[in-house]
Amino acid sequence: MVKSMKSLNISKIAKNFGTLIGYIILLIAFTILAPGRFMTVSNMIGILRQIAMLGTISIGLTFVMITKRSDLSIGYSTSFLGIFVAALMVNAGMNIWVAALLTIILGALIGLINGTIISYLGVPDFIGSLGVGYVVAGINQAYTKGHPVSNLPESFGIFGSQRLFDVLPNAVVIMIIVLLVSYVILRHTRLGRYIYAVGDNEEATLMSGINTKKTVVWSYVFCGIACAVTAIMLTSRLGSAHPQAAEDYLLNAIAAVWLGSTAFKDGEPNLAGTVLGALIIGTMANGLTIMNVSYYYQDIATGLIILLAVIITSIQRQNKK
């Protein structure tokens, strides 16, 4: 009896914290393989700064993926929103705070369009969000002709390139704020409970009188806002806006959420897991770069991690059923 209880406890720990344990093992491995270079305060802060944008956009995507849907427009939207905020400041001479606010509003609008097309018009999320992404990318290219927008105000660096007390990057602080706000929404509001309910059983949620379509639309709005915040941070950090600056974030964000789905919950997207997933991706890239591993092999490693996460999540969901 005692033996079976111990076995059950070990199994439960491995199930709920296996991904976290795997990340700790990853940290130990890079510390051994790159002594004196990887496990330093400056490098740890560097990893946090590196994943700040990925973490923020992945948190937004988590809202959508909790409802068992996806948003393939996030990379295109974030690139477009970066151009938008830069153009407002450089070409329209707008104050950085007003430009940032208008960018967040536009991000919410893109999310609203995505959610309406998918939820109310019944277009599959894969096709609907991809279509919106292509439209946004087309507008972006038509406006920029493929050229970046430069000469941003120096004060705009507050969102991405500056540090709090000259230690912690402001981008990391912004990511933490987004995380805390998202946690409050998902865990301590009626809307958050509805979002989880839609993901658990949409039909039963609808039968209980909850407007599931409106709930799904809100999840896309939050995702659009996260894209806007990411665009502001990324543009600030780069010092200019590039038409395709954030298109790589799509696959990495999906990977972060899938990785997070293997942590803390039985194959379900969750905020803590998403941040852990972003940390795994960022740490892997950082460690391999320090070890002078070619980025070709970094892509292979990331791909294998994604496949492993998807397999584990699928197994968890089958067992849950």
C-alpha positions as CSV (number, residue, x, y, z in Angstrom):
1,M,0.0,0.0,0.0
2,V,2.7,2.4,1.0
3,K,4.7,1.4,-2.1
4,S,1.8,2.1,-4.4
5,M,1.2,5.5,-2.7
6,K,4.8,6.5,-3.2
7,S,4.6,5.3,-6.8
8,L,1.4,7.4,-7.3
9,N,3.0,10.5,-5.8
10,I,6.1,10.2,-8.0
11,S,3.9,9.7,-11.0
12,K,1.8,12.8,-10.1
13,I,4.9,14.9,-9.5
14,A,6.4,13.8,-12.9
15,K,3.0,14.5,-14.6
16,N,2.6,18.0,-13.1
17,F,6.2,19.2,-12.9
18,G,8.0,17.1,-15.4
19,T,8.5,20.0,-17.8
20,L,9.8,22.2,-15.0
21,I,12.2,19.4,-13.9
22,G,13.3,19.1,-17.6
23,Y,14.0,22.9,-17.7
24,I,16.1,22.6,-14.5
25,I,18.1,19.7,-16.1
26,L,18.6,21.9,-19.2
27,L,20.0,24.7,-17.0
28,I,22.4,22.3,-15.3
29,A,23.5,20.8,-18.6
30,F,24.4,24.2,-20.1
31,T,26.1,25.2,-16.9
32,I,28.3,22.2,-17.2
33,L,28.9,22.5,-21.0
34,A,29.6,26.2,-20.9
35,P,31.2,26.9,-17.5
36,G,31.6,30.5,-16.5
37,R,29.6,31.7,-19.5
38,F,26.1,30.4,-19.2
39,M,25.1,30.6,-15.5
40,T,25.9,34.2,-14.8
41,V,23.7,37.0,-13.6
42,S,24.1,39.0,-16.8
43,N,23.3,36.0,-19.0
44,M,20.3,35.1,-17.0
45,I,19.0,38.7,-17.3
46,G,19.9,38.4,-21.0
47,I,17.7,35.3,-21.4
48,L,14.8,37.1,-19.7
49,R,15.2,40.1,-22.0
50,Q,15.4,37.7,-25.0
51,I,12.1,36.0,-24.1
52,A,10.2,39.1,-23.1
53,M,8.6,39.6,-26.5
54,L,8.0,35.9,-27.1
55,G,6.6,35.6,-23.6
56,T,4.2,38.5,-24.1
57,I,2.8,37.4,-27.4
58,S,2.6,33.8,-26.2
59,I,0.5,34.9,-23.2
60,G,-1.9,36.5,-25.6
61,L,-2.0,33.3,-27.7
62,T,-2.8,31.3,-24.6
63,F,-6.2,33.0,-24.3
64,V,-7.1,31.8,-27.7
65,M,-5.6,28.3,-27.3
66,I,-7.5,27.8,-24.1
67,T,-10.7,27.9,-26.2
68,K,-9.2,25.2,-28.4
69,R,-8.5,27.6,-31.3
70,S,-5.5,29.2,-32.8
71,D,-4.4,32.5,-34.3
72,L,-2.1,32.3,-37.2
73,S,-2.1,36.1,-37.8
74,I,0.0,37.0,-34.7
75,G,3.4,37.3,-36.5
76,Y,2.0,39.4,-39.4
77,S,-0.1,41.5,-37.0
78,T,2.8,42.2,-34.7
79,S,5.1,43.3,-37.6
80,F,2.3,45.5,-38.9
81,L,1.7,47.1,-35.5
82,G,5.4,47.8,-35.2
83,I,5.3,49.7,-38.4
84,F,2.1,51.5,-37.3
85,V,3.5,52.7,-34.0
86,A,6.8,53.8,-35.7
87,A,4.9,55.6,-38.5
88,L,2.8,57.5,-36.0
89,M,5.9,58.9,-34.2
90,V,8.1,59.5,-37.2
91,N,5.7,60.5,-40.0
92,A,2.9,62.0,-37.8
93,G,5.1,63.4,-35.1
94,M,2.9,61.8,-32.4
95,N,3.8,61.6,-28.7
96,I,5.2,58.1,-27.8
97,W,2.4,57.4,-25.3
98,V,-0.4,58.4,-27.6
99,A,1.2,56.3,-30.4
100,A,1.5,53.3,-28.0
101,L,-2.1,53.6,-26.9
102,L,-3.4,53.9,-30.5
103,T,-1.3,50.8,-31.4
104,I,-2.9,48.8,-28.6
105,I,-6.4,49.9,-29.7
106,L,-5.5,48.8,-33.3
107,G,-4.3,45.5,-32.0
108,A,-7.5,45.0,-30.1
109,L,-9.4,45.8,-33.3
110,I,-7.4,43.2,-35.3
111,G,-8.3,40.7,-32.6
112,L,-11.9,41.7,-32.8
113,I,-11.9,41.2,-36.6
114,N,-10.3,37.7,-36.1
115,G,-12.8,36.7,-33.4
116,T,-15.8,37.9,-35.3
117,I,-14.9,36.1,-38.5
118,I,-14.1,32.9,-36.7
119,S,-16.9,32.9,-34.1
120,Y,-19.8,34.7,-35.7
121,L,-19.2,33.9,-39.3
122,G,-18.2,30.3,-38.6
123,V,-14.9,30.4,-40.6
124,P,-12.4,27.8,-39.3
125,D,-9.8,29.5,-37.0
126,F,-6.9,28.2,-39.2
127,I,-8.2,29.8,-42.4
128,G,-9.8,32.9,-40.8
129,S,-6.8,34.0,-38.8
130,L,-4.4,33.2,-41.7
131,G,-6.5,35.2,-44.1
132,V,-6.5,38.2,-41.7
133,G,-2.8,37.8,-41.4
134,Y,-2.2,37.9,-45.1
135,V,-4.4,41.0,-45.4
136,V,-2.4,42.8,-42.7
137,A,0.9,41.7,-44.2
138,G,-0.2,43.1,-47.6
139,I,-1.1,46.4,-46.1
140,N,2.2,46.5,-44.3
141,Q,4.2,45.8,-47.5
142,A,2.2,48.2,-49.5
143,Y,2.9,51.0,-47.0
144,T,6.5,50.3,-46.4
145,K,7.5,48.9,-49.9
146,G,9.7,46.6,-47.8
147,H,11.7,49.4,-46.1
148,P,12.0,49.9,-42.4
149,V,10.8,53.0,-40.5
150,S,13.8,54.5,-38.7
151,N,14.7,57.6,-36.7
152,L,12.4,56.9,-33.8
153,P,12.4,59.3,-30.8
154,E,15.0,58.5,-28.3
155,S,12.4,58.5,-25.5
156,F,10.7,55.5,-27.2
157,G,13.5,53.3,-25.9
158,I,11.6,53.2,-22.5
159,F,9.5,50.3,-23.8
160,G,12.3,47.9,-24.8
161,S,15.9,49.1,-24.8
162,Q,16.1,50.8,-21.3
163,R,16.4,49.1,-17.9
164,L,14.7,49.6,-14.6
165,F,17.3,50.9,-12.1
166,D,19.9,50.0,-14.8
167,V,19.4,46.3,-14.0
168,L,16.2,44.7,-15.1
169,P,15.2,45.4,-18.8
170,N,11.9,47.3,-19.0
171,A,10.7,44.8,-21.6
172,V,10.9,42.1,-18.8
173,V,8.9,44.4,-16.5
174,I,6.2,44.8,-19.2
175,M,6.0,41.1,-19.7
176,I,5.5,40.5,-16.0
177,I,2.7,43.2,-15.9
178,V,1.0,41.5,-18.9
179,L,1.3,38.1,-17.1
180,L,-0.2,39.5,-13.9
181,V,-3.1,41.2,-15.7
182,S,-3.8,38.1,-17.7
183,Y,-3.7,36.0,-14.5
184,V,-6.3,38.2,-12.9
185,I,-8.5,38.1,-16.0
186,L,-8.4,34.3,-16.3
187,R,-8.5,33.4,-12.7
188,H,-10.5,36.2,-11.0
189,T,-13.1,37.4,-13.5
190,R,-16.3,35.9,-14.9
191,L,-15.0,36.3,-18.4
192,G,-11.9,34.2,-17.5
193,R,-14.0,31.4,-16.2
194,Y,-16.1,31.5,-19.4
195,I,-12.9,31.3,-21.5
196,Y,-11.9,28.1,-19.6
197,A,-15.4,26.8,-19.8
198,V,-15.4,27.1,-23.6
199,G,-12.2,25.2,-23.7
200,D,-13.4,22.5,-21.4
201,N,-16.7,21.9,-23.1
202,E,-18.1,24.5,-25.5
203,E,-21.4,22.8,-26.1
204,A,-22.2,22.4,-22.4
205,T,-21.1,26.0,-21.8
206,L,-23.5,27.2,-24.5
207,M,-26.3,25.1,-23.0
208,S,-25.7,26.8,-19.7
209,G,-26.6,30.1,-21.1
210,I,-23.2,31.6,-21.7
211,N,-22.5,33.5,-24.9
212,T,-19.7,31.3,-26.2
213,K,-19.2,33.3,-29.4
214,K,-18.7,36.6,-27.5
215,T,-16.3,34.8,-25.2
216,V,-14.2,33.5,-28.1
217,V,-14.2,37.0,-29.6
218,W,-12.8,38.4,-26.3
219,S,-10.0,35.8,-26.3
220,Y,-8.9,37.1,-29.7
221,V,-9.1,40.7,-28.6
222,F,-6.7,39.9,-25.7
223,C,-4.4,38.2,-28.2
224,G,-4.5,41.2,-30.4
225,I,-3.6,43.5,-27.5
226,A,-0.7,41.2,-26.6
227,C,0.5,41.5,-30.2
228,A,0.4,45.3,-30.0
229,V,2.3,45.3,-26.7
230,T,4.9,43.0,-28.2
231,A,5.2,45.2,-31.3
232,I,5.9,48.3,-29.2
233,M,8.5,46.4,-27.1
234,L,10.2,44.9,-30.2
235,T,10.3,48.2,-32.1
236,S,11.6,50.0,-29.1
237,R,14.4,47.4,-28.6
238,L,15.4,47.4,-32.3
239,G,15.3,51.2,-32.6
240,S,13.4,50.9,-35.8
241,A,10.4,49.0,-37.3
242,H,10.9,46.3,-39.9
243,P,8.0,45.0,-42.1
244,Q,8.8,41.4,-41.2
245,A,10.4,41.8,-37.8
246,A,8.0,39.6,-35.9
247,E,6.9,36.9,-38.4
248,D,9.1,34.3,-36.7
249,Y,7.2,34.7,-33.5
250,L,4.3,32.7,-34.8
251,L,5.9,29.2,-34.6
252,N,7.8,30.1,-31.5
253,A,4.7,31.3,-29.7
254,I,2.7,28.2,-30.7
255,A,5.7,26.1,-29.5
256,A,5.8,28.0,-26.1
257,V,2.1,27.4,-25.5
258,W,2.3,23.7,-26.5
259,L,5.3,23.3,-24.2
260,G,3.4,25.0,-21.5
261,S,0.5,22.6,-22.0
262,T,2.7,19.8,-20.8
263,A,3.4,21.6,-17.5
264,F,1.2,22.0,-14.4
265,K,-2.1,20.9,-16.2
266,D,-3.2,17.8,-18.0
267,G,-2.4,18.9,-21.6
268,E,-4.2,22.2,-21.3
269,P,-2.7,25.7,-22.0
270,N,-2.0,27.7,-18.9
271,L,-0.1,31.0,-18.2
272,A,2.6,29.6,-16.0
273,G,3.3,26.8,-18.5
274,T,3.4,29.3,-21.4
275,V,6.1,31.4,-19.6
276,L,8.0,28.2,-18.8
277,G,7.7,27.2,-22.5
278,A,9.1,30.6,-23.6
279,L,11.9,30.2,-21.1
280,I,12.8,26.7,-22.5
281,I,12.9,28.1,-26.1
282,G,14.9,31.1,-25.0
283,T,17.3,29.2,-22.9
284,M,17.9,26.6,-25.6
285,A,18.7,29.3,-28.1
286,N,21.0,31.1,-25.7
287,G,22.9,28.0,-24.5
288,L,23.4,26.7,-28.0
289,T,24.6,30.2,-29.2
290,I,27.1,30.4,-26.3
291,M,28.4,26.9,-27.4
292,N,28.8,28.2,-30.9
293,V,26.3,25.8,-32.3
294,S,25.0,26.7,-35.8
295,Y,21.5,28.1,-35.9
296,Y,20.6,25.3,-38.4
297,Y,21.0,22.9,-35.5
298,Q,19.2,25.2,-33.2
299,D,16.2,24.9,-35.5
300,I,16.5,21.1,-35.3
301,A,16.6,21.2,-31.5
302,T,13.6,23.6,-31.3
303,G,11.6,21.4,-33.8
304,L,12.3,18.2,-31.7
305,I,11.2,20.0,-28.5
306,I,8.0,21.1,-30.3
307,L,7.3,17.5,-31.5
308,L,8.0,16.1,-28.0
309,A,5.6,18.7,-26.5
310,V,2.8,17.9,-28.9
311,I,3.2,14.1,-28.3
312,I,3.2,14.5,-24.6
313,T,0.2,16.9,-24.7
314,S,-1.8,14.5,-27.0
315,I,-1.1,11.6,-24.6
316,Q,-2.2,13.7,-21.6
317,R,-5.4,14.6,-23.3
318,Q,-6.2,11.0,-24.3
319,N,-5.6,9.9,-20.7
320,K,-7.8,12.7,-19.4
321,K,-10.6,11.5,-21.6
